[in-house]
Amino acid sequence: MSHSGKKSGPPAARKRLSLSGEAVERKPRIQVRKASATVASAKKPATKAAARAGKTIGLHRRNVHQGRYDMAALVATLPALEAHLTLNPRGEQTINFSDQQAVLCLNQALLQHHYGIHGWHIPAGYLCPPIPGRADYIHYAADLLKKYQLDQGRVTVLDIGTGANLIYPLLGAAVYQWQLVASDIDTAALENGGAILAANPQLADQIELRQQSQPQAIFQHLIQPGEHYQLTLCNPPFYASAEEAQAENQRKQRNLSRHQQKRQEVVSSAPELDGVSSDPWGKAKARAEQRNFGGQQNELWCDGGELAFLQRMARESREYSCQVDWFTSLVSKQDNVPLLLEYLKRQGAKKTEVVKMSQGQKISRFIAWCF
C-alpha cells in the first residue's frame, strides 16, 4: 500500500483471477448503522446454502468478468497471451495462475479487451492485481454513491495508495467516467502510473497523479483546501511486518501448488454445473488473487498491520469530513470489521456501511463511513 498532495481547487484530473465457473448474480449484503447503534443487522441470505456458507455468491451484476474467461477473444485482442495458454484437465483453455508472467499477460488482455486500456504494465516486484475483484470494489462503490444520490453530475474520487498498477483509477475512469486523484508515497509507482496514462490519452483528463509527501500521513497534505470528493478508495497494507507477509505468501503458494495437483487428479469426474462446465482452475484463481504476486513494503505491511492503518485513517478522516462525502477502504480481515465499526463510532461517524463481495472462492468486503 502506498499513497500521496497538490494545489487547491477541484482536482481537475490530468494524469491519472479468482473466478470459479459461472457466477450467480446477487445483491450486495450491506450493513447500515447509526452512530448510536451497536451492530447492524444483515439481510438474510437468499438460500440455505448461502446461509450455511455465510457469504454472498458471485461477482457484481455489472461486472463484465462473469463466468469463464473467453480465451479466444482475449487472444484475438492480445496475441501475446497465446504463449501462456494451457489446457485444464477438461481440455479447456486456461493459464497457470501461479505463473506471474501469465497472470500479468492475462490482466493486459482483460484491460484492453473490456476497457480499452492499452500498454498496462507494472515494474518487477509490485502488486499484480486481480482485475475481476478490483472491478467489484468499483461497482459496489458506485452503488453506494447512487444510494445516497451522489452520482449526479461530476463525481470526484480519491484513491489512497494507488500503487504502480493504477487499477482503481483506470477502472473508475473507464467504466463510470469519474474524475480521480491517484495518490501514493512511492515515486516509482507514480512514474509507472504516468507511463500507463501516456499510453491511454483518452483517460488523461480524468486521472491526476499526486505524491503524498508525508509517509505517515493519509489525507493530510493530500486533500487541499477547497477540494471536495464524493468518495475515497483504499486497499490498505494487510500485514504488520515483512516476516508476516512472507510467511503468509509462502503458505498460500504451497496450498496453491497442492490444490492444482489434486484438481488434476480428480477433476475428470467432476459434474457439470447447470449445463455449463465447472472451472477446474477456479480455486487456483482464487489463491492467485489472495497471493497478489509481488508487492513493495508499503503495499503489503505497516506497523500494526491493517487495523492500525485503518484506525489512523479513521482519525484523520474527521479533519476532512466537510470535504469528503464517503470514506471507504477494503478490509482484508473479517475480525477487524467490528473493531473498526466501534472505533468509527468513537470518532463520531454518523453512518457506517459494510459491503460484502464475492469473487470465486474469495470473500472480501469494504467498509464505508461518513460524518
C-alpha positions in Angstrom: 0.0 0.0 0.0 1.1 3.4 -0.7 -0.4 6.8 -1.0 0.1 10.5 -2.0 -0.6 16.2 -2.4 -1.2 19.2 -4.8 -2.8 22.6 -5.4 -6.2 23.8 -4.4 -9.4 23.8 -6.3 -11.3 20.7 -7.6 -8.9 18.1 -8.7 -9.0 18.6 -12.4 -7.7 15.1 -13.3 -4.9 15.1 -15.7 -2.9 12.0 -15.2 -4.4 9.9 -13.9 -8.2 -14.2 -11.2 -10.4 -15.6 -8.9 -13.5 -16.6 -11.0 -14.8 -20.1 -10.5 -17.1 -21.3 -13.1 -20.2 -19.3 -13.8 -21.1 -16.5 -11.4 -24.5 -16.2 -9.8 -26.0 -12.7 -9.6 -26.6 -11.5 -6.0 -27.3 -8.1 -4.5 -24.6 -6.8 -2.1 -25.0 -7.5 1.5 -24.9 -4.2 3.2 -24.9 -3.3 6.9 -26.1 0.1 7.9 -25.9 1.5 11.4 -26.4 4.8 13.1 -23.6 6.1 15.3 -25.5 5.1 18.4 -26.2 1.6 17.3 -24.1 -1.5 18.1 -24.0 -3.9 15.3 -26.3 -3.6 12.2 -28.5 -6.5 11.2 -27.7 -8.1 7.9 -30.2 -9.3 5.4 -30.9 -13.0 5.5 -29.2 -15.0 2.8 -31.4 -15.9 -0.1 -30.7 -19.6 0.2 -30.0 -22.2 2.9 -26.7 -22.9 1.2 -25.7 -19.3 1.4 -26.8 -19.2 5.0 -24.5 -22.1 5.8 -21.7 -20.6 3.9 -22.3 -17.2 5.5 -21.3 -15.4 2.3 -22.5 -13.8 -0.9 -22.2 -15.6 -4.2 -20.7 -14.3 -7.5 -19.5 -11.0 -8.9 -21.4 -7.8 -9.0 -24.2 -7.9 -11.6 -22.5 -5.2 -13.7 -19.1 -6.8 -13.6 -18.1 -7.9 -17.1 -16.0 -10.8 -15.8 -18.8 -13.2 -15.2 -18.2 -16.9 -15.9 -15.2 -18.3 -17.6 -12.7 -16.2 -19.5 -13.2 -16.2 -23.2 -9.6 -17.0 -24.1 -10.2 -17.0 -27.8 -11.5 -13.4 -27.6 -8.7 -12.4 -25.3 -6.0 -13.8 -27.6 -7.6 -12.1 -30.5 -7.2 -8.8 -28.6 -3.7 -9.6 -27.3 -1.9 -12.3 -29.3 0.9 -12.5 -26.7 -1.5 -14.2 -24.4 -1.5 -17.3 -26.6 2.0 -18.3 -25.4 0.7 -18.7 -21.8 -2.3 -20.8 -22.6 -2.6 -24.3 -21.3 -5.3 -26.9 -21.0 -7.0 -27.8 -17.8 -8.0 -31.4 -17.1 -11.3 -30.9 -19.0 -9.4 -29.8 -22.1 -10.4 -26.2 -21.7 -8.0 -23.3 -22.4 -6.8 -21.5 -19.3 -3.5 -20.2 -17.9 -1.3 -21.3 -15.0 -2.5 -18.9 -12.3 0.7 -19.5 -10.3 2.8 -18.1 -13.1 3.3 -14.4 -12.6 4.0 -13.6 -16.2 0.9 -15.5 -17.3 -1.3 -13.5 -14.9 0.3 -10.2 -16.0 -0.4 -11.0 -19.6 -4.0 -12.1 -18.8 -4.5 -8.8 -17.0 -3.2 -6.9 -20.0 -5.6 -8.7 -22.3 -8.6 -8.2 -19.9 -7.9 -4.4 -19.6 -7.5 -4.0 -23.3 -10.5 -6.2 -24.3 -13.0 -5.0 -21.8 -11.9 -1.4 -21.0 -9.9 -0.2 -24.0 -6.8 0.3 -21.8 -3.6 -0.3 -23.7 0.0 -0.7 -22.6 -0.7 -1.6 -19.0 2.3 -2.9 -17.1 3.9 -3.0 -13.7 7.5 -3.0 -12.6 9.0 -6.2 -11.2 8.2 -6.6 -7.5 5.0 -4.6 -7.4 1.5 -6.0 -6.8 -0.3 -7.6 -9.7 -4.0 -7.0 -9.1 -6.8 -9.5 -9.9 -8.9 -7.5 -12.3 -12.4 -9.0 -11.5 -12.1 -8.4 -7.8 -10.8 -4.9 -8.3 -13.7 -4.2 -10.6 -16.2 -5.4 -8.0 -15.0 -2.7 -5.5 -15.6 0.0 -8.1 -19.1 -1.3 -8.9 -20.2 -1.6 -5.3 -18.7 1.9 -4.6 -20.8 3.2 -7.4 -23.8 1.6 -5.8 -23.0 3.5 -2.6 -22.9 6.8 -4.5 -26.2 6.0 -6.2 -27.9 5.0 -2.9 -27.1 8.4 -1.4 -27.7 10.3 -4.7 -24.1 11.4 -5.0 -23.7 10.1 -8.6 -25.4 13.2 -10.2 -23.1 15.2 -12.3 -19.3 15.1 -11.9 -18.1 12.5 -9.4 -14.6 13.1 -7.9 -12.8 10.2 -6.2 -9.6 10.0 -4.3 -7.6 6.7 -4.4 -5.3 6.3 -1.4 -2.3 4.2 -2.3 -2.9 3.7 -6.0 0.3 1.7 -6.5 2.2 1.1 -9.7 -0.8 -0.7 -11.3 -3.2 2.3 -11.1 -6.0 -0.1 -11.3 -8.8 1.6 -9.4 -8.4 5.0 -11.2 -8.3 3.2 -14.6 -11.4 1.2 -13.9 -13.3 4.1 -12.3 -12.5 6.4 -15.2 -13.2 3.8 -18.0 -16.4 2.5 -16.5 -18.0 5.4 -14.7 -16.2 8.4 -16.2 -15.2 9.5 -12.7 -12.6 12.2 -12.1 -9.9 10.7 -9.9 -6.8 11.7 -7.9 -4.4 8.8 -7.6 -2.1 9.2 -4.7 1.0 7.3 -3.5 4.1 7.9 -1.4 6.2 5.9 -3.9 7.8 7.9 -6.7 8.5 4.9 -8.9 4.8 3.7 -8.6 3.6 7.1 -9.7 6.1 7.2 -12.6 4.8 3.9 -13.8 1.2 5.2 -13.5 2.3 8.2 -15.6 3.6 5.8 -18.3 0.3 3.9 -18.3 -1.6 7.2 -18.7 0.7 8.2 -21.5 -0.3 5.1 -23.4 -4.0 5.9 -22.8 -4.5 9.6 -23.7 -8.3 9.1 -23.6 -8.1 8.9 -19.8 -5.5 11.7 -19.4 -8.1 14.3 -18.5 -9.7 12.1 -15.8 -6.8 10.9 -13.7 -4.4 13.1 -11.8 -1.3 11.6 -10.1 -0.3 13.1 -6.7 2.6 12.2 -4.4 1.9 12.1 -0.6 4.9 14.0 0.8 4.5 12.6 4.3 4.7 8.8 4.5 2.9 8.6 7.9 0.0 10.8 6.7 -3.1 9.6 4.8 -5.3 12.5 4.0 -3.2 15.3 5.5 -1.0 17.2 2.9 -3.0 15.4 0.2 -6.6 16.9 0.3 -6.2 20.6 -0.5 -8.3 23.5 0.7 -11.4 24.0 -1.5 -11.4 20.4 -2.8 -14.4 18.1 -2.5 -14.6 14.4 -3.1 -17.7 12.2 -3.2 -15.7 9.1 -2.4 -12.3 7.8 -1.3 -10.9 4.4 -2.1 -8.2 2.4 -0.4 -6.6 -1.1 -0.5 -4.6 -0.9 2.8 -1.5 -3.0 3.7 -2.5 -6.3 5.2 0.4 -7.3 7.4 2.2 -6.0 10.4 5.8 -7.0 9.3 7.8 -8.2 6.3 8.1 -11.6 8.0 4.4 -12.0 8.4 3.8 -11.1 4.8 6.5 -13.5 3.5 5.2 -16.4 5.7 1.6 -15.9 4.5 2.6 -15.8 0.9 4.7 -18.9 1.2 1.8 -20.7 2.9 -0.6 -19.7 0.1 1.8 -20.7 -2.6 2.2 -24.2 -1.0 -1.6 -24.5 -0.8 -2.0 -23.4 -4.4 0.5 -26.0 -5.7 -1.1 -28.8 -3.7 -4.6 -27.8 -4.9 -3.6 -27.7 -8.6 -2.1 -31.2 -8.3 -5.2 -32.6 -6.6 -7.6 -31.0 -9.1 -5.7 -32.6 -12.0 -6.2 -35.9 -10.3 -9.9 -35.7 -9.6 -11.5 -33.1 -11.9 -12.2 -35.5 -14.8 -15.1 -37.0 -12.7 -16.5 -33.6 -11.6 -20.1 -32.9 -12.5 -21.3 -30.2 -14.9 -23.0 -27.1 -13.2 -26.3 -26.1 -14.7 -25.3 -27.3 -18.2 -22.0 -25.3 -18.1 -18.7 -26.9 -17.4 -17.3 -26.1 -13.9 -14.0 -24.3 -13.8 -11.2 -26.7 -12.7 -8.9 -23.7 -12.1 -11.4 -21.7 -10.0 -9.8 -22.2 -6.7 -6.4 -21.8 -8.2 -7.5 -18.4 -9.5 -8.8 -17.5 -6.0 -5.5 -18.5 -4.5 -3.6 -16.4 -7.0 -5.8 -13.4 -6.2 -5.2 -13.8 -2.5 -1.5 -14.2 -3.0 -1.2 -11.0 -5.1 2.2 -11.6 -6.8 4.9 -9.3 -5.7 4.4 -6.2 -3.5 6.5 -3.5 -2.1 6.8 -2.9 1.6 4.4 0.0 1.6 1.9 -2.1 -0.3 2.0 -5.2 2.0 2.8 -4.2 5.5 2.9 -1.3 8.1 3.4 -1.0 11.8 0.4 -2.5 13.5 -0.9 -4.0 10.3 -4.3 -3.4 8.6 -6.2 -2.5 11.8 -3.7 0.2 12.9 -3.6 1.7 9.4 -7.4 1.9 9.2 -7.7 3.3 12.7 -5.2 6.0 11.7 -7.3 6.6 8.5 -10.5 7.0 10.6 -8.8 9.5 12.9 -7.6 11.6 10.0 -10.9 11.4 8.2 -12.5 13.6 10.9 -10.5 16.6 9.8 -11.9 16.2 6.2 -15.5 15.4 7.0 -16.6 18.6 5.2 -14.6 17.8 2.1 -15.4 14.1 1.6 -18.9 12.6 1.4 -17.9 8.9 2.0 -14.7 7.4 3.1 -14.2 3.7 2.1 -11.5 1.1 2.4 -11.1 -2.6 1.8 -10.8 -4.7 4.9 -9.0 -8.0 4.5 -9.6 -9.5 7.9 -13.2 -10.1 8.9 -12.2 -9.9 12.6 -11.2 -6.3 12.1 -14.7 -5.2 11.0 -16.5 -5.0 14.4 -13.4 -3.3 15.9 -13.4 -0.7 13.1 -17.1 -0.1 13.4 -16.8 0.6 17.1 -13.7 2.8 16.5 -15.5 4.8 13.9 -18.4 5.3 16.3 -16.0 6.8 18.8 -14.6 9.1 16.1 -18.1 10.5 15.6 -19.0 8.8 12.3 -22.8 9.3 11.7 -23.2 6.3 9.4 -21.2 3.2 8.5 -21.8 0.5 5.9 -20.1 -2.8 5.4 -20.4 -4.1 1.8 -19.5 -7.8 1.3 -18.3 -9.0 -2.1 -17.6 -12.5 -3.5 -15.1 -13.4 -6.2 -15.0 -17.1 -6.8 -13.8 -18.7 -3.6 -12.7 -15.5 -2.0 -15.0 -13.3 0.2 -13.9 -9.7 0.6 -15.5 -6.6 1.9 -15.1 -2.8 2.2 -16.1 -0.5 5.0 -17.6 2.9 4.4 -18.3 5.8 6.7 -19.4 9.4 6.7 -19.7 12.2 9.3 
